[in-house]
Amino acid sequence: MSPLEIAQRQADRQNAEAGDLNLADGYDCKLCQNRGYTIAVRQGANGCVYTSCIPCKCNDIRASIQRLRQSGLEKSVREQTFDRFVAKEPWQQAMIDTAKRYLAEGEPEGKWFYAGGQPGCGKTHICTAMARELLYKKPVRYIVWEQAAKRIKALVNEADEYAEEIAKLERADVLYIDDLFKPVPDDSGRRRPPTSADIRLAFEVLNFRYINRMPTILSSEWYLTEIIDMDEATGSRIAERSNGYQLTLGRDKAKNHRLKAETIL
């Protein structure tokens, strides 16, 4: 056999060996057999044979799984699946249908998904189920808006750190923002709109993703029309990119699953 054939046989043998990265994160990669890399062989112009370790694309997916675990979503990713979403009402079935249609049609085209309205109606469950499915194909960055915005705004006077944190959101393969502009009641119980700083931050991140047609999943207690009223520039971008993949859940406490367990004696 030639040196190239010998090297290729050795590489094939190594590539067939099973690794154990799946034991840590549960992701089974058929490409690298859970080693995190593959061995490639090539012959240079001078006739020399070269072998190299090529990082597997599953490393990005594993990093996404780790980020989700660090965010506190590890349990949610296991439990908040499409199969576990109870759809007894037509509006619940519509949530599942729209989400699955987005995964099949919208995400490959760089479209966005928006679920807004009633708290406790399953918006986070559906969005997390979508993130779970996408994790099998590409990295997903998950943030809870209130927490992430607070951290990033605190860096506004640290230019390099601020730019680094913004870039993580702008350039994520898929960005999942949970509870965008989480409303806080005022003394009278009315929901206060987001601050101008929050709106500027959201626009900065979402405008980049809008321009570059990057898949984005958003949930919020605000209707999309309300976000447009708050800031037309941000809201209209969300509306355009999520056109066809929008859920508006009317405010009705009967839809809040968290209140179902109440027992009145």
MIZAKE-665346 format. One record per residue (C-alpha): x negated, y, z negated. Coordinates in pm, 1 decimal, always signed. Layout:
<rec xx="X" yy="Y" zz="Z"/>
...
***
This chain:
<rec xx="+0.0" yy="+0.0" zz="+0.0"/>
<rec xx="-105.2" yy="+356.2" zz="+60.0"/>
<rec xx="-185.5" yy="+591.3" zz="-231.6"/>
<rec xx="+143.4" yy="+770.9" zz="-162.6"/>
<rec xx="+343.3" yy="+447.8" zz="-181.8"/>
<rec xx="+169.5" yy="+345.2" zz="-501.7"/>
<rec xx="+238.7" yy="+683.4" zz="-662.0"/>
<rec xx="+602.0" yy="+673.6" zz="-549.8"/>
<rec xx="+651.1" yy="+325.4" zz="-694.3"/>
<rec xx="+509.8" yy="+441.2" zz="-1027.4"/>
<rec xx="+731.8" yy="+749.7" zz="-1020.5"/>
<rec xx="+1039.4" yy="+538.4" zz="-942.6"/>
<rec xx="+957.6" yy="+314.3" zz="-1237.0"/>
<rec xx="+924.8" yy="+612.7" zz="-1469.9"/>
<rec xx="+1242.5" yy="+773.0" zz="-1336.2"/>
<rec xx="+1434.2" yy="+453.7" zz="-1413.2"/>
<rec xx="+1333.3" yy="+460.5" zz="-1778.5"/>
<rec xx="+1608.0" yy="+574.9" zz="-2016.8"/>
<rec xx="+1560.0" yy="+866.6" zz="-2253.3"/>
<rec xx="+1753.9" yy="+950.8" zz="-2568.2"/>
<rec xx="+1848.7" yy="+1318.4" zz="-2535.2"/>
<rec xx="+2213.3" yy="+1212.7" zz="-2510.4"/>
<rec xx="+2200.7" yy="+1087.6" zz="-2868.1"/>
<rec xx="+2159.6" yy="+1444.8" zz="-2990.1"/>
<rec xx="+2419.6" yy="+1622.9" zz="-2778.0"/>
<rec xx="+2644.5" yy="+1354.6" zz="-2627.2"/>
<rec xx="+2573.1" yy="+1458.6" zz="-2265.7"/>
<rec xx="+2488.2" yy="+1164.4" zz="-2039.5"/>
<rec xx="+2278.2" yy="+1267.0" zz="-1739.4"/>
<rec xx="+2253.8" yy="+1010.0" zz="-1459.2"/>
<rec xx="+1993.1" yy="+1216.0" zz="-1273.0"/>
<rec xx="+1713.5" yy="+1201.5" zz="-1531.6"/>
<rec xx="+1847.9" yy="+915.2" zz="-1745.9"/>
<rec xx="+1853.3" yy="+1155.0" zz="-2043.6"/>
<rec xx="+1478.4" yy="+1222.2" zz="-2042.3"/>
<rec xx="+1510.5" yy="+1588.9" zz="-1944.5"/>
<rec xx="+1279.9" yy="+1560.4" zz="-1643.9"/>
<rec xx="+1211.9" yy="+1360.4" zz="-1327.3"/>
<rec xx="+881.0" yy="+1263.8" zz="-1166.1"/>
<rec xx="+829.5" yy="+1389.6" zz="-811.9"/>
<rec xx="+560.1" yy="+1278.4" zz="-566.5"/>
<rec xx="+426.4" yy="+1465.4" zz="-268.5"/>
<rec xx="+132.2" yy="+1446.7" zz="-33.3"/>
<rec xx="-61.9" yy="+1763.2" zz="+36.6"/>
<rec xx="-195.0" yy="+1880.0" zz="+371.1"/>
<rec xx="-538.0" yy="+1748.9" zz="+270.3"/>
<rec xx="-397.4" yy="+1399.4" zz="+222.7"/>
<rec xx="-416.6" yy="+1408.4" zz="-156.6"/>
<rec xx="-119.9" yy="+1271.9" zz="-352.3"/>
<rec xx="+30.5" yy="+1488.1" zz="-627.1"/>
<rec xx="+280.3" yy="+1400.9" zz="-898.0"/>
<rec xx="+468.1" yy="+1653.5" zz="-1108.0"/>
<rec xx="+734.7" yy="+1666.2" zz="-1378.9"/>
<rec xx="+1045.3" yy="+1851.6" zz="-1263.1"/>
<rec xx="+1274.2" yy="+1981.4" zz="-1543.3"/>
<rec xx="+1622.0" yy="+1842.1" zz="-1497.1"/>
<rec xx="+1918.1" yy="+2076.7" zz="-1453.7"/>
<rec xx="+2079.8" yy="+1899.1" zz="-1748.7"/>
<rec xx="+1847.7" yy="+2098.7" zz="-1975.1"/>
<rec xx="+2058.9" yy="+2407.9" zz="-1906.8"/>
<rec xx="+2373.2" yy="+2214.1" zz="-1990.1"/>
<rec xx="+2219.2" yy="+2081.0" zz="-2310.5"/>
<rec xx="+2120.2" yy="+2436.0" zz="-2404.2"/>
<rec xx="+2482.5" yy="+2542.4" zz="-2350.5"/>
<rec xx="+2604.0" yy="+2261.4" zz="-2574.8"/>
<rec xx="+2358.8" yy="+2374.7" zz="-2841.4"/>
<rec xx="+2480.5" yy="+2734.4" zz="-2812.9"/>
<rec xx="+2838.7" yy="+2616.9" zz="-2850.2"/>
<rec xx="+2741.0" yy="+2422.0" zz="-3158.8"/>
<rec xx="+2566.4" yy="+2724.1" zz="-3306.7"/>
<rec xx="+2872.5" yy="+2935.5" zz="-3234.1"/>
<rec xx="+3088.3" yy="+2703.5" zz="-3440.1"/>
<rec xx="+3267.9" yy="+2554.8" zz="-3139.0"/>
<rec xx="+3116.7" yy="+2207.8" zz="-3161.9"/>
<rec xx="+3424.2" yy="+2060.0" zz="-3328.8"/>
<rec xx="+3654.1" yy="+2261.9" zz="-3104.2"/>
<rec xx="+3490.5" yy="+2127.8" zz="-2788.9"/>
<rec xx="+3569.5" yy="+1774.4" zz="-2906.8"/>
<rec xx="+3921.5" yy="+1849.9" zz="-3024.5"/>
<rec xx="+4046.1" yy="+2126.7" zz="-2795.3"/>
<rec xx="+4073.3" yy="+1925.5" zz="-2476.2"/>
<rec xx="+4343.7" yy="+1921.2" zz="-2210.8"/>
<rec xx="+4458.2" yy="+1580.5" zz="-2333.3"/>
<rec xx="+4512.1" yy="+1716.2" zz="-2685.5"/>
<rec xx="+4707.7" yy="+2021.0" zz="-2574.0"/>
<rec xx="+5074.8" yy="+1956.1" zz="-2649.5"/>
<rec xx="+5293.7" yy="+2090.0" zz="-2369.7"/>
<rec xx="+5654.8" yy="+2060.9" zz="-2483.3"/>
<rec xx="+5770.3" yy="+2384.8" zz="-2323.7"/>
<rec xx="+5743.6" yy="+2505.0" zz="-1962.2"/>
<rec xx="+5519.2" yy="+2797.0" zz="-2063.8"/>
<rec xx="+5276.6" yy="+2549.8" zz="-2224.5"/>
<rec xx="+5267.7" yy="+2334.7" zz="-1913.2"/>
<rec xx="+5206.4" yy="+2648.5" zz="-1709.7"/>
<rec xx="+4899.0" yy="+2716.0" zz="-1925.1"/>
<rec xx="+4753.5" yy="+2373.7" zz="-1846.0"/>
<rec xx="+4843.0" yy="+2393.4" zz="-1477.7"/>
<rec xx="+4687.4" yy="+2738.3" zz="-1433.0"/>
<rec xx="+4370.1" yy="+2638.2" zz="-1617.8"/>
<rec xx="+4322.3" yy="+2319.9" zz="-1414.7"/>
<rec xx="+4393.4" yy="+2504.1" zz="-1091.8"/>
<rec xx="+4129.4" yy="+2759.1" zz="-1186.9"/>
<rec xx="+3872.1" yy="+2483.5" zz="-1240.5"/>
<rec xx="+3956.3" yy="+2332.4" zz="-902.4"/>
<rec xx="+3991.6" yy="+2650.9" zz="-698.8"/>
<rec xx="+3887.9" yy="+2966.7" zz="-879.3"/>
<rec xx="+3566.0" yy="+2885.3" zz="-1062.0"/>
<rec xx="+3379.7" yy="+2767.8" zz="-749.1"/>
<rec xx="+3471.1" yy="+3100.3" zz="-588.6"/>
<rec xx="+3346.6" yy="+3307.0" zz="-882.6"/>
<rec xx="+3696.8" yy="+3407.5" zz="-991.7"/>
<rec xx="+3795.0" yy="+3494.1" zz="-1348.7"/>
<rec xx="+4054.6" yy="+3348.6" zz="-1584.3"/>
<rec xx="+4254.7" yy="+3565.5" zz="-1822.6"/>
<rec xx="+4487.5" yy="+3452.7" zz="-2101.1"/>
<rec xx="+4653.5" yy="+3731.2" zz="-2301.6"/>
<rec xx="+4934.0" yy="+3772.2" zz="-2549.6"/>
<rec xx="+5083.5" yy="+3597.7" zz="-2850.2"/>
<rec xx="+4836.5" yy="+3483.7" zz="-3120.0"/>
<rec xx="+4838.4" yy="+3114.1" zz="-3202.3"/>
<rec xx="+4995.7" yy="+3000.9" zz="-2875.1"/>
<rec xx="+4695.3" yy="+2798.0" zz="-2757.1"/>
<rec xx="+4492.0" yy="+3051.9" zz="-2558.1"/>
<rec xx="+4164.5" yy="+2956.1" zz="-2726.2"/>
<rec xx="+4248.3" yy="+2586.0" zz="-2696.5"/>
<rec xx="+4301.6" yy="+2613.8" zz="-2321.2"/>
<rec xx="+3992.5" yy="+2831.4" zz="-2265.4"/>
<rec xx="+3777.1" yy="+2597.9" zz="-2474.7"/>
<rec xx="+3905.5" yy="+2298.1" zz="-2279.1"/>
<rec xx="+3801.4" yy="+2477.4" zz="-1961.7"/>
<rec xx="+3457.1" yy="+2553.4" zz="-2106.0"/>
<rec xx="+3418.8" yy="+2187.2" zz="-2198.1"/>
<rec xx="+3485.9" yy="+2079.1" zz="-1840.0"/>
<rec xx="+3249.4" yy="+2340.5" zz="-1698.6"/>
<rec xx="+2969.7" yy="+2232.4" zz="-1933.1"/>
<rec xx="+2939.1" yy="+1913.6" zz="-1733.3"/>
<rec xx="+2837.4" yy="+2119.9" zz="-1431.1"/>
<rec xx="+2660.1" yy="+2431.8" zz="-1553.5"/>
<rec xx="+2565.3" yy="+2641.3" zz="-1858.2"/>
<rec xx="+2843.7" yy="+2825.1" zz="-2039.9"/>
<rec xx="+2780.0" yy="+3111.5" zz="-2281.7"/>
<rec xx="+3049.6" yy="+3153.1" zz="-2545.7"/>
<rec xx="+3102.0" yy="+3462.4" zz="-2759.9"/>
<rec xx="+3366.5" yy="+3587.1" zz="-2999.4"/>
<rec xx="+3399.5" yy="+3947.9" zz="-2887.4"/>
<rec xx="+3422.1" yy="+4112.0" zz="-3228.8"/>
<rec xx="+3108.1" yy="+3941.1" zz="-3358.0"/>
<rec xx="+2902.1" yy="+3983.2" zz="-3041.9"/>
<rec xx="+3001.8" yy="+4346.4" zz="-2989.8"/>
<rec xx="+2910.9" yy="+4435.5" zz="-3347.2"/>
<rec xx="+2566.9" yy="+4275.9" zz="-3310.9"/>
<rec xx="+2491.5" yy="+4436.6" zz="-2974.4"/>
<rec xx="+2614.9" yy="+4783.9" zz="-3069.8"/>
<rec xx="+2379.8" yy="+4775.3" zz="-3369.2"/>
<rec xx="+2090.5" yy="+4753.6" zz="-3120.7"/>
<rec xx="+2189.1" yy="+5062.0" zz="-2922.3"/>
<rec xx="+1876.8" yy="+5249.9" zz="-3037.9"/>
<rec xx="+1650.3" yy="+4951.6" zz="-2965.9"/>
<rec xx="+1636.5" yy="+4972.3" zz="-2587.9"/>
<rec xx="+1449.8" yy="+4648.3" zz="-2515.8"/>
<rec xx="+1651.1" yy="+4433.2" zz="-2757.1"/>
<rec xx="+1978.5" yy="+4588.5" zz="-2641.0"/>
<rec xx="+1893.3" yy="+4520.9" zz="-2275.3"/>
<rec xx="+1797.6" yy="+4161.5" zz="-2357.8"/>
<rec xx="+2126.9" yy="+4090.7" zz="-2533.1"/>
<rec xx="+2330.7" yy="+4252.9" zz="-2256.2"/>
<rec xx="+2143.3" yy="+4053.7" zz="-1992.1"/>
<rec xx="+2235.1" yy="+3727.2" zz="-2164.8"/>
<rec xx="+2602.3" yy="+3808.4" zz="-2110.9"/>
<rec xx="+2571.4" yy="+3968.3" zz="-1770.5"/>
<rec xx="+2371.9" yy="+3683.5" zz="-1617.2"/>
<rec xx="+2531.2" yy="+3380.4" zz="-1783.2"/>
<rec xx="+2635.0" yy="+3120.6" zz="-1525.1"/>
<rec xx="+2977.0" yy="+3117.3" zz="-1692.9"/>
<rec xx="+3074.3" yy="+3364.2" zz="-1965.8"/>
<rec xx="+3356.2" yy="+3279.3" zz="-2206.1"/>
<rec xx="+3475.6" yy="+3576.4" zz="-2413.2"/>
<rec xx="+3718.6" yy="+3482.1" zz="-2687.3"/>
<rec xx="+3948.1" yy="+3746.2" zz="-2840.6"/>
<rec xx="+3845.4" yy="+4039.2" zz="-2623.2"/>
<rec xx="+3919.1" yy="+4367.4" zz="-2807.5"/>
<rec xx="+4057.4" yy="+4184.7" zz="-3112.1"/>
<rec xx="+4318.5" yy="+4429.1" zz="-3248.3"/>
<rec xx="+4296.8" yy="+4542.8" zz="-3609.9"/>
<rec xx="+4619.1" yy="+4670.3" zz="-3770.2"/>
<rec xx="+4619.0" yy="+5023.4" zz="-3909.5"/>
<rec xx="+4781.5" yy="+5120.2" zz="-4240.4"/>
<rec xx="+5124.2" yy="+5115.0" zz="-4080.4"/>
<rec xx="+5070.5" yy="+4770.5" zz="-3930.5"/>
<rec xx="+5033.3" yy="+4892.1" zz="-3573.7"/>
<rec xx="+4757.3" yy="+4741.1" zz="-3362.7"/>
<rec xx="+4469.6" yy="+4979.2" zz="-3310.0"/>
<rec xx="+4316.6" yy="+4989.6" zz="-2960.8"/>
<rec xx="+3943.1" yy="+4920.9" zz="-2913.6"/>
<rec xx="+3690.5" yy="+5195.9" zz="-2979.4"/>
<rec xx="+3526.0" yy="+5384.1" zz="-2694.2"/>
<rec xx="+3200.4" yy="+5202.9" zz="-2779.1"/>
<rec xx="+3371.3" yy="+4865.5" zz="-2735.8"/>
<rec xx="+3518.9" yy="+4973.7" zz="-2404.0"/>
<rec xx="+3181.0" yy="+5097.2" zz="-2276.6"/>
<rec xx="+3016.4" yy="+4771.4" zz="-2378.5"/>
<rec xx="+3284.4" yy="+4557.7" zz="-2214.5"/>
<rec xx="+3264.0" yy="+4761.2" zz="-1894.5"/>
<rec xx="+2885.3" yy="+4730.4" zz="-1882.6"/>
<rec xx="+2901.0" yy="+4352.1" zz="-1906.1"/>
<rec xx="+3209.7" yy="+4291.3" zz="-1695.5"/>
<rec xx="+3117.1" yy="+4534.8" zz="-1419.1"/>
<rec xx="+2793.5" yy="+4344.9" zz="-1357.3"/>
<rec xx="+2983.0" yy="+4019.4" zz="-1340.3"/>
<rec xx="+3252.5" yy="+4178.9" zz="-1123.6"/>
<rec xx="+2996.8" yy="+4301.3" zz="-869.8"/>
<rec xx="+2816.3" yy="+3967.3" zz="-861.6"/>
<rec xx="+3133.3" yy="+3752.5" zz="-860.9"/>
<rec xx="+3030.8" yy="+3547.0" zz="-1163.2"/>
<rec xx="+3285.2" yy="+3309.7" zz="-1326.2"/>
<rec xx="+3427.6" yy="+3456.7" zz="-1646.7"/>
<rec xx="+3689.2" yy="+3327.0" zz="-1889.5"/>
<rec xx="+3864.4" yy="+3573.3" zz="-2119.9"/>
<rec xx="+4124.1" yy="+3543.9" zz="-2393.4"/>
<rec xx="+4283.4" yy="+3835.4" zz="-2575.5"/>
<rec xx="+4583.1" yy="+3928.5" zz="-2784.8"/>
<rec xx="+4635.5" yy="+4221.2" zz="-2547.0"/>
<rec xx="+4837.5" yy="+4192.3" zz="-2229.8"/>
<rec xx="+4629.2" yy="+4270.9" zz="-1924.0"/>
<rec xx="+4854.7" yy="+4566.5" zz="-1849.0"/>
<rec xx="+4769.8" yy="+4705.9" zz="-2194.6"/>
<rec xx="+4396.9" yy="+4676.5" zz="-2127.2"/>
<rec xx="+4450.0" yy="+4860.6" zz="-1799.4"/>
<rec xx="+4623.6" yy="+5139.2" zz="-1994.7"/>
<rec xx="+4330.4" yy="+5154.9" zz="-2240.2"/>
<rec xx="+4066.6" yy="+5168.5" zz="-1967.4"/>
<rec xx="+4168.4" yy="+5137.6" zz="-1605.3"/>
<rec xx="+3812.1" yy="+5074.2" zz="-1485.1"/>
<rec xx="+3768.2" yy="+4766.7" zz="-1704.3"/>
<rec xx="+4126.4" yy="+4641.9" zz="-1680.2"/>
<rec xx="+4151.0" yy="+4671.4" zz="-1303.7"/>
<rec xx="+3831.7" yy="+4471.9" zz="-1259.1"/>
<rec xx="+3969.3" yy="+4195.0" zz="-1476.7"/>
<rec xx="+4299.4" yy="+4207.2" zz="-1288.2"/>
<rec xx="+4136.1" yy="+4183.6" zz="-946.6"/>
<rec xx="+3896.2" yy="+3901.7" zz="-1027.9"/>
<rec xx="+4155.2" yy="+3696.5" zz="-1221.3"/>
<rec xx="+4431.4" yy="+3744.5" zz="-966.3"/>
<rec xx="+4612.6" yy="+3412.1" zz="-941.0"/>
<rec xx="+4463.6" yy="+3284.5" zz="-1267.1"/>
<rec xx="+4631.9" yy="+3500.4" zz="-1528.7"/>
<rec xx="+4843.6" yy="+3394.9" zz="-1824.7"/>
<rec xx="+5069.8" yy="+3642.2" zz="-2003.1"/>
<rec xx="+5215.4" yy="+3489.4" zz="-2320.1"/>
<rec xx="+5505.9" yy="+3695.7" zz="-2450.6"/>
<rec xx="+5487.3" yy="+3801.2" zz="-2815.1"/>
<rec xx="+5714.5" yy="+3558.0" zz="-2992.5"/>
<rec xx="+5625.2" yy="+3415.2" zz="-3332.8"/>
<rec xx="+5802.1" yy="+3094.0" zz="-3234.7"/>
<rec xx="+5505.6" yy="+3028.7" zz="-3004.0"/>
<rec xx="+5252.4" yy="+3055.3" zz="-3287.2"/>
<rec xx="+5157.3" yy="+2698.3" zz="-3378.7"/>
<rec xx="+4990.3" yy="+2820.9" zz="-3697.6"/>
<rec xx="+5331.7" yy="+2906.5" zz="-3839.8"/>
<rec xx="+5487.9" yy="+2567.4" zz="-3762.5"/>
<rec xx="+5376.1" yy="+2409.2" zz="-4087.3"/>
<rec xx="+5560.8" yy="+2655.6" zz="-4309.8"/>
<rec xx="+5815.0" yy="+2482.7" zz="-4532.6"/>
<rec xx="+6090.3" yy="+2685.8" zz="-4695.0"/>
<rec xx="+6234.1" yy="+2532.9" zz="-5013.0"/>
***
